[in-house]
Amino acid sequence: MKTKAVRLYGKNDLRIEEFELPAIEDDEILAKVVCDSLCMSSYKASIQGTDHKRIPDDAADNPVIIGHEFAGEIVEVGAKWKEQFTAGDKFAIQPALNYEDGPVGILGAPGYSYRFLGGDATYVIIPNEVMDLGCLLTYNGPGFFPASMAEPLSCVIGAMHANYHIKPGTYVHDMEIVDGGKLAILAGVGPMGLAAINYVIHREDRKPSLMVVTDIDQKRLERAAHLYSPELAKSKGIDLQYINTSILENPVAHMRELAGGEGYNDIFVLAPVSQVIEQADQLLAFDGCLNFFAGPADPNFNARLNFYNVHYAFTHIVGTSGGNTDDIKESLDMMEKELDPSGLITHIGGLNAVPGATLDLPRIPGGKKLIYTHMEMPLTAISDFREMGKKQPLFSDLADICDRYDGLWSVEAEDLLLRSCSPLITQQSH
């Protein structure tokens, strides 16, 4: 079967190519990719090429398919997996395989390391190790894009689970955020920050009493407050406050006052900015945990921390990169119930948009960029649909649907796009 995919050959070298997939082996699965969400990690891999730990050294000769936040439909199942999977099943993938004996090593992952498996493709071959590790997951909820969003949501779920606190008088690490505690998300209204806010509000097992979200972009703060309002959070027992730190003379003092002067039990830093990390360090309560979630591109990135507090106030630091399989299962379960990830998505595009959008990702405003791999469509902001509809009627119809959902993407809009017969080819728009 032929596939069309975006393949990485080296630094800043992404190519859309059509090629033949080999016939699947008995322990493999052939799948159709429906959608993939572009991730900043793919940008980092694309600019670093084989210097990236997950990109094989021979990518120039054996290019890899990029994209790891994808969902689709199973087409053909090898004999080994026929008892577990069926053609027609909708799926998501946990890309963090950590498979020591696999052909691409322990750091190998879909979207980074495989010639025939990645999200920015029309059809892919899922190798044995993905199923062997339980990383191919069926999705029973509506649409496809929520399953695509399950991977980024699992990353913030993993971050919440990775925080820890020490029981007094013991060396036991009590994992998780403090139930009823004070939580802060700094630089927190980008796509991953929105996912974290959404998760904290909707999880049932534990919640903070106070959640403070900061940023320096007032428009993004206002959008976040509209999507995940303090009123919604209050109905779930959380005092949610959005703070623009750029207009405060002393942000640390103001935030400490909000926390009753005691600081925060759990702080998540969602931007690789040393000043933000140092601000978080100053906000930690006794036994407070700082989670450095944002991944820097600079291997020499550093920040100043107060080690007096590490010693006497038991403050500690963790870093997380991605979630595990249990996290993505939790994510999919929440998607199938009441959690709606559509607030994360601000742009829609086709496979043709992937190379340019991936390499330009840090400079494109907004949230998640969702790609439908069987379409040709410029990367287009949902807010621009109405204007684009003056030239392409389908955009006008999509705008009508999005307006009914408060300007957000939806399963209804996705259904219309997937039913459309002709690819959309118009002037590129961000």
PEZI-V676241 format. One record per pair of residues at least 4 apart in sequence whose ideal C-beta (glycine too) atoms are under 6 Angstrom apart, sorted by sequence separation. I is the first residue (numbers start at 1). J is the second residue. If there is no record, write none. Layout:
I_J ; I_J
This chain:
9_13 ; 24_28 ; 48_52 ; 55_59 ; 58_62 ; 59_63 ; 77_81 ; 81_85 ; 85_89 ; 104_108 ; 109_113 ; 110_114 ; 126_130 ; 128_132 ; 149_153 ; 158_162 ; 189_193 ; 199_203 ; 225_229 ; 259_263 ; 284_288 ; 309_313 ; 323_327 ; 335_339 ; 349_353 ; 353_357 ; 354_358 ; 356_360 ; 360_364 ; 380_384 ; 384_388 ; 388_392 ; 409_413 ; 50_55 ; 59_64 ; 77_82 ; 108_113 ; 130_135 ; 131_136 ; 141_146 ; 167_172 ; 188_193 ; 215_220 ; 233_238 ; 256_261 ; 259_264 ; 271_276 ; 296_301 ; 310_315 ; 323_328 ; 334_339 ; 402_407 ; 405_410 ; 8_14 ; 24_30 ; 100_106 ; 102_108 ; 130_136 ; 177_183 ; 215_221 ; 245_251 ; 248_254 ; 309_315 ; 389_395 ; 45_52 ; 50_57 ; 110_117 ; 111_118 ; 117_124 ; 167_174 ; 233_240 ; 269_276 ; 388_395 ; 389_396 ; 6_14 ; 7_15 ; 77_85 ; 98_106 ; 110_118 ; 111_119 ; 116_124 ; 139_147 ; 185_193 ; 269_277 ; 50_59 ; 104_113 ; 116_125 ; 164_173 ; 165_174 ; 6_16 ; 7_17 ; 45_55 ; 126_136 ; 230_240 ; 280_290 ; 385_395 ; 389_399 ; 74_85 ; 164_175 ; 185_196 ; 200_211 ; 269_280 ; 401_412 ; 402_413 ; 75_87 ; 97_109 ; 357_369 ; 401_413 ; 74_87 ; 267_280 ; 385_398 ; 386_399 ; 4_18 ; 95_109 ; 163_177 ; 385_399 ; 74_89 ; 95_110 ; 398_413 ; 2_18 ; 95_111 ; 267_283 ; 73_90 ; 74_91 ; 93_110 ; 160_177 ; 225_242 ; 354_371 ; 2_20 ; 3_21 ; 264_283 ; 347_366 ; 1_21 ; 263_283 ; 265_285 ; 346_366 ; 382_402 ; 71_92 ; 221_242 ; 263_284 ; 264_285 ; 346_367 ; 263_285 ; 272_294 ; 347_369 ; 348_370 ; 349_371 ; 350_372 ; 351_373 ; 357_379 ; 221_244 ; 262_285 ; 265_288 ; 266_289 ; 267_290 ; 268_291 ; 269_292 ; 270_293 ; 271_294 ; 344_367 ; 345_368 ; 42_66 ; 264_288 ; 270_294 ; 272_296 ; 281_305 ; 344_368 ; 352_376 ; 183_208 ; 188_213 ; 263_288 ; 268_293 ; 269_294 ; 278_303 ; 281_306 ; 345_370 ; 350_375 ; 353_378 ; 189_215 ; 218_244 ; 277_303 ; 278_304 ; 295_321 ; 350_376 ; 353_379 ; 394_420 ; 68_95 ; 102_129 ; 179_206 ; 181_208 ; 201_228 ; 211_238 ; 286_313 ; 287_314 ; 288_315 ; 289_316 ; 290_317 ; 291_318 ; 292_319 ; 350_377 ; 182_210 ; 183_211 ; 184_212 ; 185_213 ; 186_214 ; 187_215 ; 255_283 ; 349_377 ; 180_209 ; 210_239 ; 211_240 ; 212_241 ; 213_242 ; 214_243 ; 216_245 ; 274_303 ; 39_69 ; 99_129 ; 198_228 ; 207_237 ; 216_246 ; 252_282 ; 349_379 ; 36_67 ; 189_220 ; 197_228 ; 207_238 ; 212_243 ; 214_245 ; 284_315 ; 14_46 ; 37_69 ; 189_221 ; 201_233 ; 347_379 ; 348_380 ; 392_424 ; 36_69 ; 36_70 ; 99_133 ; 347_381 ; 392_426 ; 189_224 ; 201_236 ; 35_71 ; 97_133 ; 33_70 ; 34_71 ; 11_49 ; 34_72 ; 97_135 ; 10_49 ; 33_72 ; 156_195 ; 32_72 ; 156_196 ; 31_72 ; 32_73 ; 94_135 ; 68_110 ; 153_195 ; 31_74 ; 32_75 ; 68_111 ; 93_136 ; 152_195 ; 156_199 ; 212_255 ; 31_75 ; 67_111 ; 30_75 ; 66_111 ; 91_136 ; 92_137 ; 384_429 ; 30_76 ; 212_258 ; 91_138 ; 92_139 ; 376_423 ; 377_424 ; 29_77 ; 375_423 ; 378_426 ; 64_113 ; 70_119 ; 89_138 ; 90_139 ; 376_425 ; 380_429 ; 9_59 ; 10_60 ; 28_78 ; 64_114 ; 81_131 ; 378_428 ; 9_60 ; 27_78 ; 67_118 ; 68_119 ; 378_429 ; 26_78 ; 66_118 ; 67_119 ; 26_79 ; 27_80 ; 54_107 ; 62_115 ; 65_118 ; 67_120 ; 9_63 ; 24_78 ; 26_80 ; 53_107 ; 66_120 ; 8_63 ; 54_109 ; 92_147 ; 7_63 ; 8_64 ; 65_121 ; 55_112 ; 56_113 ; 7_65 ; 8_66 ; 54_112 ; 92_150 ; 54_113 ; 5_65 ; 6_66 ; 345_409 ; 342_408 ; 364_430 ; 45_112 ; 342_409 ; 342_410 ; 71_144 ; 71_147 ; 71_148 ; 182_259 ; 193_270 ; 70_148 ; 192_270 ; 69_148 ; 184_264 ; 69_151 ; 182_264 ; 188_270 ; 36_119 ; 69_152 ; 182_265 ; 183_266 ; 184_267 ; 185_268 ; 186_269 ; 187_270 ; 36_120 ; 181_265 ; 187_271 ; 178_265 ; 33_121 ; 177_266 ; 187_276 ; 186_276 ; 32_123 ; 33_124 ; 31_124 ; 186_280 ; 21_116 ; 30_125 ; 31_126 ; 28_125 ; 29_126 ; 28_127 ; 24_125 ; 27_128 ; 163_266 ; 21_125 ; 35_144 ; 34_144 ; 35_145 ; 37_148 ; 35_148 ; 6_120 ; 5_121 ; 227_343 ; 3_121 ; 4_122 ; 3_122 ; 3_123 ; 166_287 ; 1_123 ; 165_287 ; 163_289 ; 163_291 ; 159_291 ; 159_293 ; 202_339 ; 194_343 ; 195_344 ; 194_344 ; 191_344 ; 162_318 ; 162_320 ; 159_320 ; 158_320 ; 158_323 ; 157_323 ; 155_322 ; 155_323 ; 154_323 ; 158_327 ; 157_327 ; 154_327 ; 157_330 ; 154_328 ; 157_331 ; 191_367 ; 154_331 ; 191_368 ; 150_328 ; 153_331 ; 150_331 ; 150_332 ; 150_335 ; 146_335 ; 135_325 ; 134_325 ; 149_341 ; 139_332 ; 141_335 ; 141_336 ; 146_341 ; 140_336 ; 145_370 ; 96_322 ; 94_325 ; 94_328 ; 120_354 ; 122_373 ; 122_374 ; 44_297 ; 143_411 ; 142_411 ; 145_414 ; 143_414 ; 46_358 ; 46_359 ; 43_358 ; 42_358 ; 43_361 ; 38_358 ; 37_368 ; 38_369 ; 37_370 ; 35_370 ; 36_371 ; 35_372 ; 33_373 ; 14_355 ; 6_354 ; 6_355
